[in-house]
Amino acid sequence: MNKELIIQSSDTGVEIALLEDKKLVELHYDNSGGQFNVGDLYLGKIKKIMPGLNAVFVDIGHEKDAFLHYTDLSPYFRSLLKFTDMAINDKSEYTFDYTKFQTEPEIIKTGKMTEVIQGKPNVLVQILKEPISSKGPRISCELSIPGRFLVMTPFNNFVNVSRKIHSVEERKRLQRIIESIKPNNYGVIVRTAAEGQSSAELHKDLLGIIESWKSIQMNLKGAKPPQKVLSEQNKTTSLLRDLLNKDFNKIIADDSNIVKDAREYITNIAPGREHIVSHYQNGMTIFDHHGISKQVKASFGKNVMMDSGGYLIIEHTEALHVIDVNSGHKFSAENQEDTAFNTNLEAAKEIARQLRLRDIGGIIIVDFIDMRNADHRRELAAAVEKYMEADRAKHSVLPLSKFGLLQITRQRLRPEINISTGETCPSCHGTGKVRSSQLLLDDIEKHIKYLKANLNAKLELHIHPIVHSHLTKGLLWNTLYGKWKKKYGPFSLVQDEGFEFLQYKFYDGNSGEEIKI
C-alpha cells in the first residue's frame, strides 16, 4: 500500500490529505489560531465540584469550563497535584530531579471526587476531546506524552508492550530493552511501530520524551492558570510521527516552510528518508492537481456512490449516525444473495473509509442489504473489522443482528468534518425558481427592438449556447434569429459558455463595450 500526504496551505492554516493507493482516506485541518487540540497540556484551576456527577469543572481558558470526571483522574492524581505544586513554586534555575520524586499513594477506582479534592487547587490536565457544539473540552489527569515508538506516562514504573505485536519473543525483547533504559518514575507503553527497532532507536525516542517532560517542568515554573504548558505537535508532524513507515512514499506541500519543517522532522526520526518530501510549485492548487478536491466533493455528500453502482446514504441525528446500503440499478434478480453479499462487502470497505474521512464518532448503525446465508453474514462482519484495522481511533464492531443491522462505536475526539458538496445554482441563486424561458425570449426581443431603433451601433447579443441553439434551430429564414433580423435589422449572435442559462448581454461590436439595458 502506498501512502501519500498532500498539504495545502492557506491564510487560516493548512489542509492535510492522507491518500492510500491514491484514494483519500483522511482529511485534517490545522488552523493557525487553533486552541484546545487533543493532546495539549494545560495548567487549569478547579472551579466547581459536582458531587452528583462525581466530576469537576476546570477553567483552562475556554469559554466553557472543561469537564473532568473521577474516572479520568488517574490513580496517581495525588502525585500529580504534588508535582504541579512543586513545579510552580520551584525557584531554582534548573528543574528538580524528577527521578527522585516521591509519589503519593494511589486513589481508589470507585472513590468520590470530594474525597480526593479539597478546595480549588491548580491541576495539570490533558485535552481528551476538543470542544464540540456547546460543550467545553473533555480533559484527563492521566497524562501521556507520545513519541514515535513509545508513550510515556509519569508517576509510575510499568512497561507495557502493544498487544498488536504478536511475536512473544519480540515482546520480551522490547520489554527487556525498555526496562534497562527507563529512568525511575517513568511508565512506558511500547507502540506497535517499535516492532523490530534497535535499542539505540528506542533509547533516542525515550530521551526525546524525557526532554518534553522537562520542558513541562520548566513551563510550570511560576505559571498561573489558565495556561497552556505543552502543545501537541502540529498536525503534519503528529501524522508523520504516527504513520511514517516503509509504505509512506510521498509528502508534497505547497509551502516552503512546511517542506523545511517536514524534512527536518524526518531527518530526526528517520534519517535517509528526507527525499520523500517535495515542494509543489505549479499554477493550479495542489489539491486540484492531485484530484483531492474532486474526491472531497464525491465523498462528503449525503449519498456516496460505489464503483459497482451501489451507494450509501449517510444520515446524522443527535444520538447516532445511520448508514443505509443500497444496491442501485445493477441488482441481479437471478442471484440476489450473491449480489447482496458482494455489494455489502464493497460497502463495508467504503464505510470504513467514510468513518475515517469524516471522523465520525459515537454510535453508528449500518443497515446492510438483507442476506439469508449465515456464512455470508459472518464474513461480512469479519470484513468490517478487517477494513477498520487501519483506523487509529478506538472502535468496537458488534456482530450483525437478526435484522441485518451492524453496530459500531468509534472514539469521538473532535467535531465531525462536514463539507458542503452542493453549489448554489447559477440560474436561480438558491431560490429554486428561474425566470420562464418564454419571458426570456420576449425580453430579448423587446431590447433588440429598442436598441435597433435608438442606437447606431453594430449590435451583438451574447447568450448561453443552449439559448443560441434554440434561436438558430431550423432554416435561417424560419428561425427566431432570422425573423428578428428581418423585423428589426441585422445584429450578431455570440455564444458564451461562461454565461448562466438565462443570462444575456448586448455589446457594441465596434468598441467591444457592453450596452447597459
C-alpha positions in Angstrom: 0.0 0.0 0.0 1.4 3.4 -1.0 0.7 6.3 1.4 1.0 10.0 0.4 0.5 13.1 2.5 -0.7 16.2 0.5 -0.5 19.5 2.3 -2.3 22.6 1.1 -1.6 25.9 2.9 -3.8 29.0 3.2 -4.0 32.2 5.3 -6.0 30.4 8.0 -3.9 27.3 8.3 -3.3 24.1 6.4 -5.4 21.3 5.0 -3.8 17.8 5.1 -5.0 14.9 2.9 -3.8 11.3 3.5 -4.0 9.1 0.5 -3.8 5.3 0.4 -3.2 4.0 -3.1 -4.3 7.4 -4.5 -7.6 7.2 -2.5 -8.5 9.9 0.0 -8.9 8.3 3.5 -8.3 11.1 6.0 -8.7 14.9 5.8 -7.3 17.1 8.6 -7.4 20.8 9.2 -4.7 22.5 11.2 -5.8 26.1 11.9 -3.0 28.5 12.7 -5.0 30.0 15.5 -6.4 26.8 16.8 -6.6 26.1 20.5 -7.5 23.1 22.7 -6.2 20.4 20.5 -6.3 16.8 21.6 -3.0 16.1 23.5 -2.4 19.6 24.6 -1.4 20.1 28.3 -2.9 22.9 30.4 -2.5 24.2 33.9 -6.0 24.7 35.0 -7.9 25.7 38.1 -10.8 23.7 39.5 -13.8 26.0 39.5 -16.8 23.8 40.6 -17.2 20.3 42.2 -20.3 18.4 41.1 -20.8 15.5 43.6 -23.9 14.3 41.7 -21.8 13.8 38.6 -18.7 12.8 40.5 -16.9 15.3 38.4 -15.4 18.8 38.4 -15.3 21.7 36.0 -11.9 23.1 35.3 -11.0 26.6 33.9 -8.4 26.1 31.2 -9.2 29.3 29.3 -12.1 28.1 27.1 -15.4 30.0 27.2 -16.9 26.8 28.6 -15.2 25.2 31.6 -13.6 21.8 30.8 -15.2 18.6 32.2 -13.1 16.2 34.4 -14.8 13.0 35.6 -13.4 11.0 38.5 -12.6 8.1 36.2 -10.2 10.4 34.3 -8.3 11.5 37.4 -5.6 8.7 37.1 -4.6 6.5 40.0 -1.7 8.9 40.6 -3.8 12.0 41.0 -2.3 12.9 44.4 1.2 12.6 42.9 0.1 14.9 40.1 -1.2 17.6 42.4 2.0 17.4 44.5 4.2 17.6 41.4 2.3 20.5 39.9 2.6 22.5 43.2 6.3 21.7 43.4 7.0 22.7 39.8 5.0 26.0 40.1 6.8 27.1 43.3 10.3 25.9 42.1 12.6 28.9 42.2 15.8 27.2 41.1 17.4 27.8 37.7 17.1 24.2 36.7 14.3 21.6 37.0 14.3 19.4 40.1 15.4 15.7 39.7 12.1 14.1 38.8 13.5 10.5 39.1 13.8 11.2 42.9 10.2 12.5 43.2 8.3 10.7 46.0 5.0 9.5 44.6 1.8 9.5 46.8 -0.5 6.5 47.3 -2.9 5.7 44.5 -6.6 6.7 44.7 -9.2 4.0 44.6 -11.1 3.5 41.3 -14.6 3.6 42.9 -13.9 6.7 45.0 -15.7 10.1 45.2 -14.4 13.4 43.8 -14.9 15.1 47.2 -12.6 12.5 48.9 -9.6 13.5 46.8 -10.1 17.2 46.1 -10.2 19.8 48.8 -10.7 23.4 47.9 -10.0 24.5 44.4 -6.4 23.6 43.6 -4.4 24.1 40.4 -4.2 21.0 38.3 -2.2 19.8 35.2 -4.6 18.3 32.7 -4.5 17.0 29.1 -7.2 17.5 26.4 -9.1 14.3 25.7 -11.8 15.8 23.4 -11.9 19.1 21.7 -14.8 21.4 22.3 -17.8 20.1 20.4 -21.0 22.1 19.9 -22.0 23.7 23.1 -19.7 21.5 25.3 -16.3 22.5 26.6 -13.2 20.3 26.3 -13.1 16.9 27.9 -9.9 16.6 29.9 -7.9 13.9 31.8 -5.3 13.9 34.5 -3.9 10.6 33.2 -1.1 12.3 31.3 0.6 10.7 28.3 3.4 12.1 26.2 3.8 10.2 22.8 6.9 9.6 20.9 7.3 7.7 17.6 7.9 4.3 19.2 7.0 4.9 22.9 4.4 6.7 25.0 5.4 7.9 28.5 3.0 8.1 31.4 4.5 9.8 34.5 4.3 8.8 38.2 4.6 5.1 37.7 7.2 2.5 36.7 5.4 -0.1 34.5 6.4 -1.2 31.0 3.6 -2.4 28.7 4.0 -3.6 25.1 1.3 -3.2 22.5 -0.9 -6.2 22.0 -0.7 -5.8 18.3 2.9 -7.1 18.4 2.0 -10.8 18.2 5.5 -12.3 18.5 6.2 -13.5 22.0 10.0 -13.2 21.5 9.7 -9.7 20.2 7.5 -8.6 23.1 10.0 -10.0 25.6 12.9 -8.3 23.7 11.2 -4.9 23.8 10.3 -5.3 27.5 13.9 -6.1 28.4 15.3 -3.1 26.4 12.8 -0.5 27.9 13.3 -1.8 31.5 17.0 -1.5 31.1 17.0 2.2 29.8 13.9 3.6 31.6 14.6 6.0 34.5 12.6 5.9 37.7 9.1 7.4 37.8 8.5 6.9 34.1 5.9 4.5 32.9 6.3 3.4 29.3 3.9 2.0 26.7 5.7 0.4 23.7 3.8 1.2 20.5 3.3 -1.2 17.6 5.7 0.9 15.5 8.5 -0.2 17.8 8.5 -3.8 16.5 11.9 -4.6 15.1 13.5 -1.4 16.2 17.0 -1.3 17.7 17.7 -0.4 21.3 19.5 2.7 20.1 16.4 4.0 18.2 14.2 3.2 21.2 16.6 5.0 23.6 16.7 8.0 21.3 12.9 8.2 21.3 12.7 7.9 25.1 15.3 10.7 25.6 13.1 12.9 23.4 10.1 12.2 25.5 12.0 12.9 28.7 13.1 16.3 27.3 9.4 17.1 26.7 8.7 16.3 30.3 11.5 18.5 31.5 10.1 21.3 29.3 6.7 20.8 31.1 8.5 21.3 34.4 10.2 24.5 33.1 6.9 25.9 31.8 5.2 25.3 35.1 7.7 27.5 37.0 5.7 30.5 38.3 2.8 29.6 36.0 -0.7 30.9 36.7 -3.8 29.2 35.4 -5.3 29.0 32.9 -2.1 28.5 30.8 -1.0 26.1 28.1 2.0 24.1 29.3 2.8 21.9 26.3 1.4 21.9 22.8 0.8 18.7 20.8 3.0 18.8 17.7 1.4 20.4 14.6 -0.9 18.2 12.6 1.7 17.5 9.9 4.4 16.2 12.3 2.0 14.3 14.5 0.7 12.5 11.5 4.2 11.7 10.4 5.1 10.5 13.9 2.1 8.1 14.0 2.0 7.0 10.3 5.5 7.1 8.9 6.6 3.6 7.8 8.0 1.9 4.7 4.7 2.3 2.9 4.9 6.1 3.2 6.5 7.2 -0.1 5.4 10.9 -0.7 4.9 14.1 1.2 4.1 17.0 -1.0 3.4 20.6 0.3 2.9 23.9 -1.4 4.6 25.9 1.3 8.4 26.1 1.6 8.3 26.4 5.4 6.2 23.3 5.8 8.6 21.4 3.4 11.5 22.6 5.5 9.9 21.5 8.8 8.8 18.1 7.4 12.3 17.4 6.1 13.9 18.4 9.5 11.4 16.2 11.4 12.0 13.2 9.1 15.8 13.7 9.4 15.3 13.4 13.1 13.0 10.4 13.3 14.0 8.5 10.1 17.4 9.7 8.7 17.8 9.0 5.0 14.2 9.4 4.0 14.1 13.1 3.5 13.8 12.6 -0.2 10.1 11.7 0.1 9.4 15.4 0.9 8.9 17.6 -2.2 7.8 21.2 -2.8 4.8 21.7 -5.1 5.2 24.8 -7.4 2.5 24.8 -10.1 -0.2 27.1 -11.3 -3.3 25.2 -10.0 -3.9 24.4 -6.3 -2.2 21.3 -5.0 -5.5 19.7 -4.1 -6.9 20.2 -7.6 -3.7 18.9 -9.2 -3.8 15.6 -7.2 -7.6 15.2 -7.6 -8.3 15.7 -3.9 -10.9 18.4 -4.4 -12.8 16.1 -6.7 -12.6 13.3 -4.2 -13.8 15.5 -1.4 -16.9 16.6 -3.5 -17.6 13.0 -4.3 -17.2 11.7 -0.7 -18.9 14.2 1.6 -22.4 14.3 0.3 -25.5 12.5 1.8 -25.3 9.9 -1.0 -21.9 8.2 -1.6 -21.6 6.3 -4.9 -19.7 3.0 -5.1 -17.9 1.5 -8.2 -20.5 -1.3 -8.6 -23.4 1.2 -8.9 -24.5 0.7 -5.3 -24.5 3.6 -2.9 -24.6 4.6 0.7 -27.0 7.1 2.3 -25.4 8.7 5.4 -27.8 10.4 7.9 -26.9 12.1 11.2 -29.0 12.5 14.3 -28.2 14.0 17.8 -27.8 10.5 19.3 -26.3 8.4 16.4 -25.3 8.1 12.8 -27.2 5.9 10.3 -25.8 4.4 7.1 -28.1 2.7 4.7 -26.6 0.4 2.0 -28.4 0.3 -1.4 -27.6 -1.9 -4.4 -28.5 0.6 -7.1 -29.6 -0.2 -10.6 -27.3 -3.2 -11.1 -29.0 -5.6 -8.7 -29.3 -9.1 -10.2 -32.7 -10.7 -10.0 -31.2 -14.1 -10.8 -28.7 -14.4 -7.9 -29.9 -11.9 -5.3 -27.9 -13.5 -2.4 -24.5 -13.2 -4.2 -25.3 -9.7 -5.5 -26.3 -8.6 -2.0 -23.2 -10.2 -0.5 -20.8 -8.6 -3.0 -22.5 -5.2 -2.6 -22.3 -5.4 1.2 -18.5 -6.3 1.0 -17.9 -3.3 -1.2 -20.0 -1.1 1.2 -18.0 -2.4 4.2 -14.8 -1.1 2.7 -16.3 2.3 1.8 -17.9 2.6 5.2 -14.6 2.1 7.0 -13.1 4.8 4.7 -16.0 7.2 5.3 -15.7 6.9 9.1 -12.0 7.9 8.9 -12.5 10.5 6.3 -15.4 12.3 8.0 -14.1 11.5 11.5 -17.5 10.2 12.5 -17.6 9.3 16.2 -20.2 7.9 18.7 -22.7 5.2 17.7 -23.0 4.2 14.0 -25.8 1.9 12.8 -25.3 0.3 9.4 -28.3 -1.2 7.6 -26.8 -3.7 5.1 -28.8 -5.4 2.3 -30.5 -8.4 3.8 -28.7 -11.8 3.4 -30.1 -15.2 4.3 -26.8 -17.1 4.1 -25.3 -17.3 7.7 -21.7 -17.7 6.3 -22.2 -14.5 4.3 -23.3 -12.7 7.4 -20.2 -13.9 9.4 -17.9 -13.0 6.5 -19.4 -9.5 6.3 -18.9 -8.8 10.0 -15.3 -10.0 9.7 -14.7 -7.9 6.7 -15.9 -4.7 8.5 -13.4 -5.4 11.3 -10.6 -6.1 8.8 -11.2 -2.8 6.9 -11.3 -0.9 10.2 -8.0 -2.1 11.4 -6.3 0.8 9.8 -8.5 3.2 11.8 -6.4 4.8 14.6 -9.4 5.9 16.6 -10.6 3.3 19.2 -13.6 1.4 17.9 -15.8 -1.6 18.5 -17.8 -3.6 16.0 -20.7 -5.9 17.1 -21.9 -8.9 15.0 -24.8 -8.4 12.6 -28.2 -8.5 14.3 -31.0 -10.7 13.1 -32.5 -7.6 11.4 -29.3 -7.2 9.3 -28.0 -4.2 11.4 -24.4 -3.7 12.3 -23.5 -1.5 15.3 -20.2 0.3 15.5 -18.9 2.6 18.2 -16.0 4.9 17.4 -14.0 7.2 19.6 -15.1 10.8 19.2 -12.2 13.3 19.9 -13.1 16.3 17.7 -16.1 17.6 15.8 -17.1 15.6 12.8 -15.9 17.0 9.5 -18.8 18.3 7.5 -18.2 19.7 4.0 -21.0 21.1 1.8 -20.8 19.4 -1.6 -23.6 21.4 -3.1 -23.2 24.6 -5.0 -25.6 27.5 -5.4 -27.4 27.2 -8.7 -26.1 30.0 -11.0 -29.6 30.5 -12.6 -31.8 30.6 -9.5 -29.2 31.6 -7.0 -30.5 29.2 -4.4 -34.2 30.2 -4.6 -35.3 27.2 -6.5 -37.1 29.3 -9.1 -36.0 30.6 -12.5 -37.5 33.0 -14.9 -39.7 31.5 -17.5 -38.0 30.8 -20.9 -41.0 32.3 -22.7 -40.5 35.6 -20.8 -36.8 35.4 -21.6 -37.4 35.5 -25.4 -40.0 38.2 -25.0 -37.5 40.4 -23.0 -34.7 39.8 -25.5 -36.9 40.8 -28.4 -38.1 44.0 -26.6 -34.5 45.0 -26.0 -33.5 44.3 -29.6 -36.4 46.4 -30.9 -35.4 49.3 -28.6 -31.7 49.2 -29.2 -32.0 48.9 -33.0 -34.4 51.9 -33.0 -32.4 54.1 -30.7 -28.7 53.2 -31.2 -26.5 53.5 -34.2 -24.2 50.6 -33.3 -23.1 47.2 -34.5 -25.2 45.2 -32.1 -24.0 41.9 -30.7 -26.2 39.6 -28.5 -24.2 37.4 -26.1 -26.1 34.4 -24.9 -25.7 30.9 -23.4 -25.0 28.1 -26.0 -28.4 26.4 -25.3 -30.3 29.6 -25.9 -28.2 30.2 -29.1 -29.2 26.7 -30.3 -32.8 27.5 -29.7 -32.7 30.8 -31.6 -30.9 29.3 -34.6 -32.7 26.0 -34.9 -34.0 25.2 -38.4 -33.6 27.0 -41.7 -32.1 30.5 -41.2 -35.1 32.4 -42.7 -37.5 30.4 -40.4 -35.5 30.7 -37.1 -36.3 33.2 -34.4 -32.9 34.8 -35.1 -33.8 35.1 -38.8 -37.3 36.5 -38.1 -35.8 39.1 -35.6 -33.2 40.2 -38.2 -35.8 40.6 -40.9 -38.1 42.6 -38.5 -35.6 44.8 -36.6 -32.4 44.9 -38.8 -29.1 43.0 -38.7 -27.3 42.0 -35.5 -25.0 39.2 -34.4 -25.4 36.3 -32.0 -22.4 35.3 -29.9 -22.2 32.1 -27.7 -20.7 32.5 -24.3 -20.2 29.2 -22.2 -19.4 31.3 -19.1 -23.0 32.7 -19.1 -25.7 31.4 -16.8 -28.6 29.6 -18.7 -30.9 32.6 -18.7 -28.2 35.3 -18.9 -27.8 37.6 -21.9 -25.9 40.9 -22.6 -25.7 43.3 -25.5 -22.3 44.7 -26.8 -21.2 47.2 -29.3 -19.4 45.2 -31.9 -17.1 48.1 -32.9 -15.9 49.2 -29.5 -16.4 45.9 -27.6 -18.2 47.8 -24.7 -21.2 46.4 -23.0 -24.5 48.2 -23.8 -26.3 48.7 -20.5 -30.0 48.0 -20.6 
